Amino acid sequence: MSIDFDEARLRAVLDAFQLELPSWGFSNSGTRFRVFPQPGAPRDAFEKIDDAATVHRWTAATPLVSLHIPWDRVDDPAALAAHAASQGVRIGAVNSNTFQDEDYRLGSLAHPDNAVRRKAMAHMAECCEIIVASGAHALKVWLGDGTNYPGQDDFRSRKRRLQDAVREIHGSLPAPARLLIEYKLYEPAFYHTDIQDWGMALLLAEHAGERARVVVDLGHHAHGVNIEQIVAVLLDEGRLGAFDLNDRKYGDDDLIAGSVNPYQLFLIFNELAAAGAQSDAAGQCARAVSYMVDQSHNIEAKVPAMIHTVMTLQEQWVKAHLVDRAALRAAQQSGDVIDATACLKDAFDTDVRPLLARWREARGLPANPLRAYRESGEAQARSESRREGVPAGWS
């Protein structure tokens, strides 16, 4: 086995690897107990765009920004999109929010009351209008729907309500935007969650229509779940649509990507790199995947945390493209377990930071964007300029 360190090929790999940042990842955030304010937090959707554009300016890897409605609701979504373009980025996905209103105590799209379900559908329609006005590429749906106690509601009835809802949403979705369906094992529902795993999300996507896909959030699984296998299955079915990239130790921690388990991140990217090199349906699916960041914790400074995540994701992405595919296939075919594992470990252990530094410098960027940003004084200037007003948060 050997490492093919073809620098021109790897630079092209980096050029094509584009990430999408979450607007809410720059706002004040916290735990169930308290939101922790930070100096320089954005005060509105326009300043969230500015912060995301700052990360792109330092990394040249994050040209897309996800919105969250109603957190990012503005009078003129087209004006927000124009502002994003002026800052060198564009609107990515529009994230719906059907988990904060009082009416959603017992669910939204799966709620037993039709009036509540219609309210949730009206919100989805609003999100579709924002997609048209902003040029967004997807509507992302994550639901807090579920129950806390046995007998609270009927499982099959809730499933049918969801199937009907996603069909209707898909039918209203402006082309060529995609419907991205996210799943989560638990929280805020603790007995059962309506879209509890990738199988349920896949089932709903198939019920919804051709442009429906599944979102894999790295923090939304039980301990020990083989996420790379889920990725491989969804690729093979042509239904993998996007990632929410983050890391976790216990639950849905939304930590900086690769901060706890970078090898898992590498293995996930390995499945995508392998599929993306093929010309079949799985390859087409892999090449259309959206790589969204979904980190928003409470103690780290937001912009440098995002830059750090981008750098980590780039490192693991390049490493996944260093795997000797021919040697790996030969080892798999011959049943050589040691060589097969070594093929992956050799790529993971390769230090790709010098390559990334050269790639950045060729683009007029600092070799280490995180260090350069922290030494630039931008964070202090931003804090000074945003002393007045009310910072944005999870509301």
C-alpha positions as CSV (number, residue, x, y, z in Angstrom):
1,M,0.0,0.0,0.0
2,S,1.1,3.6,-0.6
3,I,0.0,7.1,0.0
4,D,-0.7,9.0,-3.3
5,F,0.3,12.5,-2.3
6,D,-0.4,14.0,-5.7
7,E,-0.6,17.6,-4.6
8,A,-2.4,18.9,-7.7
9,R,-5.2,16.3,-7.2
10,L,-5.5,17.1,-3.5
11,R,-5.7,20.8,-4.1
12,A,-8.6,20.1,-6.5
13,V,-10.2,18.1,-3.8
14,L,-9.9,21.0,-1.4
15,D,-11.2,23.5,-4.0
16,A,-14.4,21.4,-4.4
17,F,-15.0,20.9,-0.6
18,Q,-17.5,23.7,0.3
19,L,-19.0,24.0,3.7
20,E,-22.2,25.6,4.9
21,L,-22.2,27.6,8.2
22,P,-25.2,27.9,10.5
23,S,-26.4,31.5,11.2
24,W,-27.3,30.4,14.8
25,G,-23.8,29.2,15.4
26,F,-22.7,32.8,15.8
27,S,-25.5,33.9,18.2
28,N,-25.4,33.8,22.0
29,S,-26.2,30.2,23.1
30,G,-26.2,28.1,26.2
31,T,-27.6,25.2,28.1
32,R,-31.2,24.5,29.3
33,F,-30.3,26.6,32.3
34,R,-28.8,29.7,30.9
35,V,-27.7,31.5,27.8
36,F,-24.2,32.8,28.1
37,P,-23.6,36.2,26.4
38,Q,-20.4,36.8,24.5
39,P,-18.9,40.2,23.5
40,G,-19.5,41.0,19.8
41,A,-22.4,38.7,19.3
42,P,-24.4,39.5,16.2
43,R,-27.6,41.5,16.8
44,D,-29.6,40.5,13.8
45,A,-29.6,38.2,10.7
46,F,-27.4,40.6,8.7
47,E,-24.7,40.6,11.3
48,K,-24.9,36.8,11.5
49,I,-24.2,36.8,7.7
50,D,-21.3,39.1,8.4
51,D,-19.7,36.7,10.9
52,A,-20.2,33.7,8.6
53,A,-18.6,35.8,5.8
54,T,-15.7,36.5,8.1
55,V,-15.0,32.8,8.4
56,H,-15.1,32.4,4.6
57,R,-12.8,35.3,4.1
58,W,-10.2,33.6,6.4
59,T,-10.7,30.1,5.0
60,A,-12.1,30.3,1.4
61,A,-14.1,27.2,2.3
62,T,-17.5,28.4,3.6
63,P,-19.5,30.2,0.9
64,L,-22.9,29.1,2.2
65,V,-24.9,30.2,5.2
66,S,-28.0,28.4,6.6
67,L,-30.9,30.4,7.9
68,H,-33.2,29.5,10.8
69,I,-36.8,30.7,10.7
70,P,-38.1,32.5,12.7
71,W,-34.7,33.4,14.2
72,D,-33.6,34.9,11.0
73,R,-36.9,36.3,9.8
74,V,-36.5,39.6,8.0
75,D,-38.9,41.9,6.2
76,D,-37.1,41.3,2.9
77,P,-35.4,38.0,2.4
78,A,-34.1,39.1,-1.0
79,A,-32.3,42.0,0.7
80,L,-30.7,39.6,3.1
81,A,-29.6,37.4,0.2
82,A,-28.2,40.6,-1.5
83,H,-26.3,41.5,1.6
84,A,-24.9,38.0,1.7
85,A,-23.7,38.3,-1.9
86,S,-22.1,41.6,-1.1
87,Q,-20.1,39.8,1.6
88,G,-19.0,37.0,-0.7
89,V,-21.4,34.3,0.5
90,R,-24.9,33.1,-0.3
91,I,-27.9,31.6,1.4
92,G,-27.8,27.8,1.7
93,A,-30.6,25.9,3.4
94,V,-33.6,27.3,5.2
95,N,-34.2,25.6,8.5
96,S,-37.8,25.4,9.8
97,N,-38.6,25.7,13.5
98,T,-41.7,24.0,14.8
99,F,-40.5,23.4,18.4
100,Q,-40.7,26.7,20.3
101,D,-44.3,27.8,20.1
102,E,-46.7,26.9,22.9
103,D,-49.0,25.2,20.4
104,Y,-46.2,22.6,19.7
105,R,-46.2,21.1,23.2
106,L,-47.6,17.8,21.9
107,G,-45.9,18.0,18.5
108,S,-46.2,19.9,15.2
109,L,-46.6,18.0,12.0
110,A,-47.5,14.9,14.1
111,H,-49.7,16.7,16.5
112,P,-53.2,15.0,17.1
113,D,-54.9,18.4,16.5
114,N,-55.4,19.2,12.9
115,A,-55.3,23.0,13.6
116,V,-51.8,22.7,15.1
117,R,-50.7,20.6,12.1
118,R,-52.0,23.3,9.7
119,K,-50.1,26.0,11.7
120,A,-46.9,24.0,11.2
121,M,-47.6,23.6,7.5
122,A,-48.2,27.3,7.2
123,H,-44.7,27.8,8.7
124,M,-43.3,25.4,6.1
125,A,-45.0,27.4,3.4
126,E,-43.4,30.5,4.7
127,C,-40.0,28.8,4.6
128,C,-40.7,27.9,0.9
129,E,-41.4,31.5,0.2
130,I,-38.1,32.5,1.8
131,I,-36.3,29.9,-0.4
132,V,-37.7,31.5,-3.5
133,A,-36.8,35.0,-2.4
134,S,-33.3,34.2,-1.1
135,G,-32.2,31.6,-3.7
136,A,-31.7,29.0,-1.0
137,H,-31.0,25.4,-2.1
138,A,-33.0,23.4,0.5
139,L,-35.7,23.3,3.2
140,K,-34.4,21.4,6.2
141,V,-36.9,19.9,8.6
142,W,-36.1,18.8,12.1
143,L,-39.0,18.1,14.5
144,G,-39.2,18.0,18.2
145,D,-42.2,15.8,17.8
146,G,-42.6,12.8,20.1
147,T,-44.1,11.7,23.4
148,N,-42.8,11.4,27.0
149,Y,-45.0,8.6,28.3
150,P,-46.4,5.3,27.1
151,G,-49.9,5.6,25.8
152,Q,-49.6,9.4,25.3
153,D,-50.5,9.0,21.6
154,D,-50.8,6.4,18.9
155,F,-47.5,5.5,17.1
156,R,-49.1,4.5,13.8
157,S,-51.4,7.5,13.6
158,R,-48.4,9.9,14.2
159,K,-46.5,8.1,11.5
160,R,-49.3,8.6,9.0
161,R,-49.6,12.2,9.8
162,L,-45.9,12.7,9.2
163,Q,-46.1,10.9,5.9
164,D,-49.0,13.1,4.7
165,A,-47.1,16.2,5.9
166,V,-43.8,15.5,4.1
167,R,-45.7,14.7,0.9
168,E,-47.5,18.0,1.0
169,I,-44.3,19.9,1.8
170,H,-42.4,18.2,-1.0
171,G,-45.3,19.1,-3.4
172,S,-45.0,22.8,-2.4
173,L,-41.2,22.9,-2.5
174,P,-39.9,25.2,-5.3
175,A,-37.6,23.4,-7.7
176,P,-34.8,22.6,-7.7
177,A,-34.6,23.0,-3.9
178,R,-34.5,19.8,-1.9
179,L,-36.3,18.7,1.2
180,L,-33.8,17.6,3.9
181,I,-35.3,15.4,6.7
182,E,-33.3,15.2,9.9
183,Y,-33.7,12.6,12.6
184,K,-32.8,12.5,16.3
185,L,-32.9,9.6,18.8
186,Y,-34.3,11.6,21.7
187,E,-34.9,15.1,23.1
188,P,-37.1,16.9,23.7
189,A,-39.3,13.8,23.7
190,F,-38.0,11.1,26.0
191,Y,-40.3,8.1,25.5
192,H,-40.4,8.1,21.7
193,T,-39.4,10.5,18.9
194,D,-41.4,10.6,15.7
195,I,-38.3,10.7,13.4
196,Q,-36.0,8.8,15.7
197,D,-33.4,7.3,13.4
198,W,-32.1,7.2,9.8
199,G,-34.5,4.4,8.9
200,M,-37.6,6.5,9.7
201,A,-36.1,9.6,7.9
202,L,-35.4,7.4,4.9
203,L,-38.9,6.1,4.9
204,L,-40.3,9.6,5.1
205,A,-38.0,10.8,2.3
206,E,-39.3,7.9,0.1
207,H,-42.9,8.8,0.9
208,A,-42.2,12.5,0.3
209,G,-40.8,12.4,-3.3
210,E,-37.8,12.5,-5.5
211,R,-36.1,15.6,-4.1
212,A,-36.3,14.4,-0.5
213,R,-33.1,13.4,1.3
214,V,-31.9,12.5,4.7
215,V,-29.7,14.6,7.0
216,V,-27.1,12.9,9.2
217,D,-26.3,14.9,12.3
218,L,-23.3,13.3,14.0
219,G,-24.7,13.9,17.5
220,H,-28.1,12.3,16.9
221,H,-27.3,8.7,17.6
222,A,-27.1,6.2,20.4
223,H,-23.6,5.5,21.8
224,G,-21.7,3.0,19.6
225,V,-23.8,3.4,16.5
226,N,-21.7,3.0,13.3
227,I,-22.5,6.3,11.6
228,E,-20.2,5.5,8.6
229,Q,-22.3,2.4,7.9
230,I,-25.5,4.6,7.9
231,V,-23.7,6.9,5.5
232,A,-22.8,4.1,3.2
233,V,-26.4,2.7,3.1
234,L,-27.9,6.1,2.5
235,L,-25.4,6.7,-0.3
236,D,-26.3,3.4,-1.9
237,E,-30.0,4.2,-1.7
238,G,-29.3,7.7,-3.3
239,R,-31.0,9.4,-0.3
240,L,-28.1,11.0,1.6
241,G,-28.6,14.7,1.4
242,A,-26.6,16.6,4.0
243,F,-24.6,16.4,7.2
244,D,-24.8,18.4,10.4
245,L,-21.1,18.3,11.3
246,N,-20.1,18.5,14.9
247,D,-18.9,16.3,17.7
248,R,-20.2,14.9,20.9
249,K,-19.1,12.9,24.0
250,Y,-22.5,12.1,25.5
251,G,-25.5,13.4,23.6
252,D,-26.3,16.1,21.1
253,D,-23.4,18.2,22.4
254,D,-22.9,20.3,19.2
255,L,-19.2,20.5,20.0
256,I,-16.4,21.6,17.5
257,A,-16.2,19.0,14.8
258,G,-13.4,16.4,15.4
259,S,-12.8,17.6,18.9
260,V,-13.7,14.3,20.5
261,N,-13.5,11.6,17.9
262,P,-11.6,12.7,14.7
263,Y,-11.1,9.1,13.5
264,Q,-14.9,8.7,13.3
265,L,-15.0,11.8,11.2
266,F,-12.3,10.4,8.9
267,L,-14.2,7.1,8.5
268,I,-17.3,9.0,7.5
269,F,-15.5,11.0,5.0
270,N,-13.8,7.9,3.7
271,E,-17.2,6.5,2.7
272,L,-18.0,9.7,0.9
273,A,-14.6,9.9,-0.8
274,A,-14.9,6.3,-2.0
275,A,-18.4,6.8,-3.4
276,G,-17.6,10.2,-4.9
277,A,-14.9,8.7,-7.1
278,Q,-17.5,6.4,-8.7
279,S,-19.8,7.1,-11.7
280,D,-22.8,5.2,-10.4
281,A,-25.8,6.5,-8.6
282,A,-24.0,6.4,-5.2
283,G,-21.3,8.6,-6.7
284,Q,-23.9,11.1,-8.0
285,C,-25.5,11.2,-4.6
286,A,-22.1,11.7,-2.8
287,R,-21.2,14.6,-5.1
288,A,-24.5,16.4,-4.3
289,V,-24.2,16.1,-0.5
290,S,-24.3,19.4,1.5
291,Y,-21.7,19.7,4.3
292,M,-23.3,21.8,6.9
293,V,-21.7,22.7,10.2
294,D,-24.0,22.5,13.3
295,Q,-22.1,23.6,16.3
296,S,-23.4,26.1,18.8
297,H,-22.2,25.5,22.3
298,N,-21.8,28.0,25.1
299,I,-18.2,28.6,26.2
300,E,-16.1,29.0,23.0
301,A,-15.8,32.2,21.0
302,K,-17.9,31.7,17.9
303,V,-15.9,32.9,14.9
304,P,-12.6,31.2,16.0
305,A,-14.5,28.1,16.8
306,M,-15.9,28.0,13.3
307,I,-12.5,28.6,11.8
308,H,-11.1,25.8,13.9
309,T,-13.8,23.4,12.7
310,V,-13.2,24.3,9.1
311,M,-9.6,23.5,9.4
312,T,-10.3,20.2,11.1
313,L,-12.9,19.2,8.5
314,Q,-10.4,20.1,5.7
315,E,-7.7,17.9,7.3
316,Q,-10.0,14.9,7.6
317,W,-11.4,15.4,4.1
318,V,-8.0,15.4,2.5
319,K,-6.9,12.3,4.5
320,A,-10.0,10.5,3.3
321,H,-8.7,11.1,-0.2
322,L,-5.3,9.6,0.6
323,V,-6.6,6.1,1.1
324,D,-5.0,3.6,-1.3
325,R,-8.3,2.3,-2.8
326,A,-6.6,-0.4,-4.9
327,A,-4.7,-1.8,-1.9
328,L,-7.8,-1.6,0.2
329,R,-9.9,-3.5,-2.3
330,A,-7.2,-6.2,-2.6
331,A,-7.0,-6.6,1.1
332,Q,-10.7,-6.8,1.4
333,Q,-11.0,-9.4,-1.4
334,S,-8.2,-11.6,0.1
335,G,-9.6,-11.3,3.7
336,D,-6.4,-9.5,4.9
337,V,-7.9,-7.8,7.9
338,I,-4.6,-6.2,9.0
339,D,-3.7,-4.7,5.6
340,A,-7.3,-3.4,5.2
341,T,-7.2,-1.6,8.5
342,A,-3.7,-0.3,7.9
343,C,-4.8,1.2,4.6
344,L,-7.1,3.5,6.5
345,K,-4.8,4.1,9.4
346,D,-1.9,5.1,7.1
347,A,-4.1,7.8,5.5
348,F,-5.4,9.0,8.9
349,D,-1.9,9.2,10.3
350,T,-0.6,11.3,7.4
351,D,0.2,14.9,8.4
352,V,-1.6,17.0,5.8
353,R,-1.2,20.4,7.5
354,P,1.8,21.4,5.3
355,L,-0.3,20.7,2.2
356,L,-3.2,22.8,3.5
357,A,-0.8,25.6,4.4
358,R,0.5,25.7,0.8
359,W,-3.1,25.5,-0.6
360,R,-4.1,28.5,1.6
361,E,-1.0,30.5,0.7
362,A,-1.6,29.9,-3.0
363,R,-5.0,31.6,-2.5
364,G,-3.6,34.5,-0.6
365,L,-4.7,33.2,2.8
366,P,-2.6,32.8,5.9
367,A,-1.1,29.3,6.4
368,N,-2.9,29.1,9.8
369,P,-6.2,31.0,9.5
370,L,-7.1,30.5,13.2
371,R,-3.8,32.0,14.5
372,A,-3.9,34.8,12.0
373,Y,-7.5,35.7,12.9
374,R,-6.8,35.7,16.6
375,E,-3.8,38.0,16.0
376,S,-5.7,40.3,13.6
377,G,-7.6,42.3,16.2
378,E,-10.9,41.7,14.3
379,A,-12.6,40.2,17.3
380,Q,-11.9,43.2,19.4
381,A,-13.0,45.6,16.7
382,R,-16.3,43.6,16.2
383,S,-17.0,43.7,20.0
384,E,-16.5,47.5,20.1
385,S,-18.8,48.0,17.1
386,R,-21.6,46.0,18.6
387,R,-21.7,47.4,22.1
388,E,-25.2,48.8,21.7
389,G,-28.4,46.9,21.0
390,V,-29.7,43.4,21.9
391,P,-27.6,40.4,20.9
392,A,-29.3,37.6,19.0
393,G,-29.9,34.3,20.7
394,W,-32.0,31.2,20.6
395,S,-35.3,32.9,20.3
